[in-house]
């Protein structure tokens, strides 16, 4: 009995129930909500598998992109998908994965006649693009934004509440970068994208992970998740 009591003191997580509050948004084919309000998609399937395998419960909470990182940092949600592992996040986020390698593509209004193959094409053409606040679009992109005024002047930073496609439809910008599978899905399924096309310019954005809040998720559960993964 003393030995069991000692084990419970040393490893308090053992035997306790757990529930992960997982922040999700409409981002097909990775996360999307069905007509019956259930969540589905590539990342949902992976979350379901991981959490079920370690014997925990899960609750999906709809959030917008702008809230996501702050909610995770503050422990208001426990987990997020689609996270780049960058230095600024290491103090507040446990990373589990990687889940995939992310490729970003440039999607642009069909009104633009030129083909955009390189970053230099963006700098040299008279078009404005949208960059969503808080997104990571690769190291080369960040370097150009800081060092090349001809390049950085071609982007307006948008808040996370406004869908960038709305800015295209209103004529404020001509396009933006996003995940290649998301762009392919929207081109096939969304009427808003019927006058858009993907250009050859692609960005290898590195590995993508699931992120878990260091404020609410114990190292014990992180190790269990990593072992299952």
N, C-alpha and C positions, 0 to 999 in steps of 0.2 A: 504493500500500500504506500509506504514511504517513497519507493522508487517511482511509482506511477505519479504521485504528487509532485516529485521533483521534476519529472519529465514535462508535466503540464506547466510548471513554472518556467522551465528553460525554453520550451517550444509552445507558447500559448496558443498558436494558431491551430495546432492539431486538434481535430475533433470539433472545431467550431464551424458553423455554417458561414457561407460567404455569398454575397451578391454583388455582381459588377454592374454599375450604371454605365452604359456604353453610349456615348454621344454619336449620333448618326445624322446624315443629311441626304437629300436627293442627289445622288451622284452615280447614276447607272453607267456600266453594269455592276459596279462595286457595291453600292448600297441604294436601295430604292424601296418605296412603300407600295404594297399591293392595295387593291380596292378594299380588302377586308382590314386594312390598317396594319397588317403584319409586315415585317421588314424582311427583305430578301436581297440576294446578290452575292457576288464572289466573296467579299469581305465578311458578310453576315454568315455565310456557310463556315468560314474559317473560325470566326468568333464562337459560333455555336459548338463546333467541334472541340475547341480548346477548353472552353468553360465547362462543357459537359464532362470532358475527360478528367478534369481535376475535381469534379463533384461540387461545383458551385452553381449558383443561379445567375440569371442575367436579366437586365431590364434595359430595353432600348429607349433612348430619350432623344427626341427630335431637337436639333439645335441648328443654328446657322453657322457658317464658316467663321464669322467674326468672333463669335462667342467661344469657339471651341478651345483654343489654346489657353485662354484665361480660366475657363471652367475647369480644365484639366489641371492647370497649375494650382488653382485654389482648392482642388479636391471636391468640387461640386459634381463632377463626373469622374469616373474611375478609368475610363479607357476611350481611346480614339483609334481609328484606322488612318491609313494614308499619311503617315508622318515621315518626313525626312529626318535623319539623325544628324543634327547639326549641333555645334558646340554650345550655342546659347540655350539649348533645351536639356543638356545633360544633368544639370543640378535639380531639375524638377520632374523629369520623366524617366521611367524605366522603358527601355526599348526591347521588344520581343519580335524576333523574326530573323532575317527579312522576309516579307511576304511576296515581294516581286521587285523587279527593276523597272523604274518609271521612265517612260519616254514621253516628252512633251512635243506637241506639234502646233504649228501656227495655223489657226483657222481664220479665214478672211472673207469679207464680202466679195461676191462675184463681180461687183462693180469695179474692183481693182484689176486692171488688165495685165499688169506686170506679174511675173512669177518671182517669188521671194525664196531664194536658195540659201542665203547667208545673212549674218547679222549686218554686214556692210550694205546689203540691199535695203534694210530698214533705215539705216542712217542716210542713204542717198535718195530715197523716195519721199515724196511730200505727203505722207500719210501719218495719221495718229492712231496709236494702239492703246489698249487698256491693260494695266497691270493691277491685279488685285492686291490690296494691302495685306501684308503678312505672308505672302506666298514666296517660296524659294524656287527660282527658275534657273538654277545652276550657277557655278562659280564664274564662268566666262561672262554670262549675262550681268551678274552683279558687278564685275570688274568694269565692264563697258558703261554701266549706269553711273559709276563713280568717276570714270576717267574720260569719257567721250561725250561732250556736250551735244554733238550732232546726233548721237544715238539716244541719249537720255531724254532729249527734247521731243522725241517721237512717242513718248509714253505719258499717259496721265494715270495717276494712281487712283483707284476707285475704292470706295468703302465696300465692306463685305455684304451690305444689305441690298445693293443694286446688282442684279444679274448683268453681266457684261454684254450678253446678247441684246439686252434692251438698249444699251448705248449704241450698238451697231445699228439696230433698227431705227433709232432716232437720228442717226447720222453723225453722232459725236465722235465715234471711232470707227475704224474699218475692221478690226479684228483683235485677237488675243491668243495667248498660249494656254493650252490645257492638255490633259492626259490624252494620249492617242486613242485609247479604247472609248473614253468618254466622248471624244469628238466623233468617232465613227458611229457610236450609238445614236448620238443626237442628229447627225446628218441623215441617218436612216429613219429615225422615229419622230423627230420633232418638226412641226411645221415652221417654227421660228428659224430653223436652220436651212430651209429650202433654198435660200439664196446665198449660202455660205459654201466655201470649199477649203480643203486642206492644201497647204503649200508644202514644197519639199523640205523646208527648213525644219529640222528636228533637234531636240536637245535631250541628251542622255542625262537624266536628272538623278542618277544613282539609285541606291537601294531604298526601298520603302518599308516601314515597320508599323507594327501596332505599338501605340504608346500607352503606358499606364502611369497614373499619378503616383508620385513618390509620397504624397501627403496621405493617401488613403490605402494604397496597396502595399502589403508587406513583402519583404524580400523572400519570405517563405513561399508565398503564392507566386511570386515572379519566377523563382527557381522551378516550381512545379509546372508553370506554363512553358518555360523554356525547355524543360525535359520532354514535355508532350510534343512541342513544336519540332 
